[in-house]
Amino acid sequence: MQTPMRPPLRMIDLAADRDPGFQTEVAHESGQLLESCYQCGNCTAGCVYTLDYDFPVHQVMRLVQLGLREQALSCRSVWLCATCQACTTRCPNNIDVARVMDVLRHMARRAGFAPEASVKTFTDSFLASVAKHGRVFEAGLAAVFALKGGKPLQDAGLGLPMLTRGKLSLTPHEPGGHGKAEVAAIFSRFHRFAVQGASAHSPDATPCGCKTEDKG
């Protein structure tokens, strides 16, 4: 298997690039004691996606410690992370590294960084589907993702076999009872949290790009 090409790294000027408050922000949002990371590399050793990352996990942690906001938020690694928790499990200082990666992805979105556009598109489409139907509408998700990704026929060959075998429905199966309203309430609570936080979120949209109505 061919190793993916990594982008060339530019020289970092700590005096010019360092943001002293960045580590504090990430620590506050993630609830993790980031200064306890001593770069042992266990997180990177356990990460199955290291070959696809531009910065291995332990280096992402170091970027945060150094206050290199732009470098940390613009890297591909935080978008490719599968949140499998291998890094968290391996950390000898009990840092929830996967949580830190997740927080960095949210911060990157708020700052307008999305180097892995297809990952962001899929995430936005998935969350919009759940917000609308109460659970994901798989056929609709596949269609929206294909259209937004510019590849409308990318999974066309899978559609008919899945339909004939009962693996795919052309209509959404929304949860009964109060299920849909309960899911909508989750999105509303997150929306309120995002608006109240010190972020660049639009006041009428969640980070997934789907509009919500606050029903209390």
C-alpha positions in Angstrom: 0.0 0.0 0.0 1.4 3.4 -1.0 2.0 5.9 1.8 0.0 9.1 1.3 2.0 12.2 0.5 2.2 14.7 3.4 2.2 18.4 2.7 5.5 20.2 3.2 5.8 21.7 6.7 6.7 25.4 7.0 9.1 26.8 9.6 7.3 27.9 12.8 8.2 31.2 14.4 7.2 30.7 18.0 7.5 34.4 18.8 5.1 35.4 16.0 2.8 32.4 15.9 2.3 31.6 19.6 -1.1 32.3 21.2 -0.6 32.0 25.0 -4.3 31.6 25.7 -4.8 28.7 23.2 -3.9 25.9 25.6 -6.1 27.4 28.3 -9.1 27.5 25.9 -8.6 23.9 24.8 -8.2 22.8 28.4 -11.3 24.6 29.5 -13.4 23.2 26.6 -12.1 19.7 26.9 -11.8 19.5 30.6 -8.3 18.0 30.3 -5.0 18.8 32.1 -3.0 19.3 28.9 0.2 20.3 30.6 0.5 16.8 32.0 1.3 15.5 28.5 5.0 14.7 28.4 5.2 13.5 24.8 5.7 9.8 25.4 4.1 9.0 22.0 1.8 6.2 23.3 -1.2 8.0 21.6 0.5 8.0 18.2 1.7 4.4 18.7 -1.9 3.3 19.1 -3.4 5.4 16.3 -4.3 3.4 13.2 -4.6 6.6 11.1 -1.2 7.9 11.8 0.0 7.3 8.2 -2.8 9.5 6.9 -2.2 12.4 9.4 -0.2 15.4 8.6 0.6 15.7 12.3 0.7 12.5 14.5 -1.5 12.8 17.6 1.3 13.5 20.1 2.5 16.4 17.8 -1.1 17.8 17.7 -1.0 17.8 21.5 2.4 19.6 21.4 1.0 22.2 19.0 -1.7 23.0 21.6 0.9 23.1 24.4 3.0 25.6 22.4 -0.1 27.8 21.7 0.2 27.3 17.9 -3.5 27.9 17.3 -3.5 28.1 13.5 -1.3 25.1 13.0 -3.4 23.0 15.3 -6.8 24.0 13.9 -5.8 23.9 10.2 -4.3 20.4 10.3 -6.0 17.4 8.6 -5.5 15.1 11.6 -8.3 16.5 13.7 -10.8 15.8 10.9 -9.5 12.3 10.1 -9.6 11.2 13.8 -12.2 8.4 14.2 -12.5 8.9 18.0 -11.8 5.3 18.5 -10.4 6.1 22.0 -7.1 4.1 21.5 -5.1 7.2 22.3 -7.1 7.9 25.4 -6.8 4.3 26.6 -3.0 4.4 26.1 -2.3 7.7 27.8 -0.3 7.1 31.1 -1.5 10.4 32.5 -5.2 9.7 31.9 -5.7 12.5 29.4 -8.8 12.0 27.2 -6.8 12.7 24.0 -9.7 11.7 21.8 -11.8 14.4 23.6 -9.1 16.9 22.9 -9.1 16.0 19.2 -12.9 16.4 19.1 -12.7 19.8 20.7 -10.1 20.9 18.2 -12.4 19.8 15.4 -15.2 22.0 16.8 -12.8 24.9 17.3 -11.5 24.4 13.7 -15.1 24.5 12.4 -15.8 27.7 14.3 -12.6 29.3 13.0 -13.5 28.4 9.4 -10.9 25.6 8.9 -12.0 22.5 7.1 -9.0 20.9 5.2 -11.0 17.6 4.8 -14.0 19.0 3.0 -15.7 15.7 2.4 -15.5 14.8 6.1 -17.2 18.1 7.0 -19.8 17.6 4.3 -20.7 14.1 5.5 -20.9 15.3 9.1 -23.1 18.3 8.3 -25.4 16.1 6.1 -25.7 13.4 8.8 -26.5 15.8 11.6 -29.0 17.7 9.4 -30.8 14.4 8.7 -31.0 13.5 12.4 -32.2 16.9 13.3 -35.0 16.8 10.7 -36.2 13.2 11.1 -35.2 12.2 14.7 -32.8 9.6 13.3 -30.7 9.3 10.2 -32.6 8.8 6.9 -30.0 6.8 5.1 -31.2 7.1 1.5 -31.6 10.8 1.9 -28.2 11.2 3.5 -26.5 9.2 0.7 -28.2 11.4 -1.9 -27.4 14.7 -0.2 -23.8 13.7 0.5 -23.3 12.6 -3.1 -24.7 15.8 -4.5 -22.9 18.1 -2.1 -19.7 16.2 -2.7 -20.0 16.7 -6.5 -20.2 12.9 -7.2 -24.0 12.2 -7.7 -23.5 8.7 -9.0 -20.7 7.6 -6.6 -22.8 4.9 -4.8 -25.5 4.4 -7.5 -24.4 0.8 -8.0 -25.2 -0.1 -4.4 -28.7 1.3 -4.3 -30.7 -1.4 -6.2 -29.1 -4.4 -4.4 -29.7 -2.7 -1.0 -33.3 -1.9 -1.9 -34.1 -5.5 -3.2 -32.6 -7.0 0.0 -34.6 -4.7 2.3 -31.4 -2.9 3.5 -32.5 0.6 2.4 -35.8 2.4 2.5 -36.9 5.3 0.3 -38.9 6.9 3.1 -37.6 8.0 6.5 -38.5 5.9 9.6 -39.0 8.6 12.2 -39.1 7.6 15.9 -42.6 7.3 17.5 -44.0 8.9 20.6 -41.9 11.7 22.0 -38.7 10.4 20.3 -38.5 13.0 17.6 -39.2 15.9 20.0 -36.5 14.5 22.4 -33.9 14.5 19.6 -35.0 18.0 18.6 -34.5 19.1 22.2 -30.9 17.8 22.2 -30.2 20.0 19.1 -31.8 23.0 20.8 -29.7 22.6 24.0 -26.6 22.3 21.9 -27.6 25.4 19.9 -28.1 27.4 23.1 -24.7 26.3 24.4 -23.0 27.2 21.2 -24.6 30.7 21.1 -23.8 31.4 24.7 -20.2 30.3 24.4 -17.4 32.5 23.1 -17.7 31.3 19.5 -18.3 32.5 16.0 -21.5 30.5 15.5 -24.4 32.1 13.7 -27.3 32.7 16.1 -29.7 30.9 13.8 -27.7 27.8 13.0 -26.0 24.9 14.7 -22.4 23.9 13.7 -24.0 21.2 11.5 -25.5 23.9 9.4 -29.1 22.9 10.2 -31.5 25.4 11.6 -33.3 24.7 14.8 -36.2 26.1 16.7 -35.9 26.5 20.4 -38.9 24.8 21.9 -37.8 25.2 25.5 
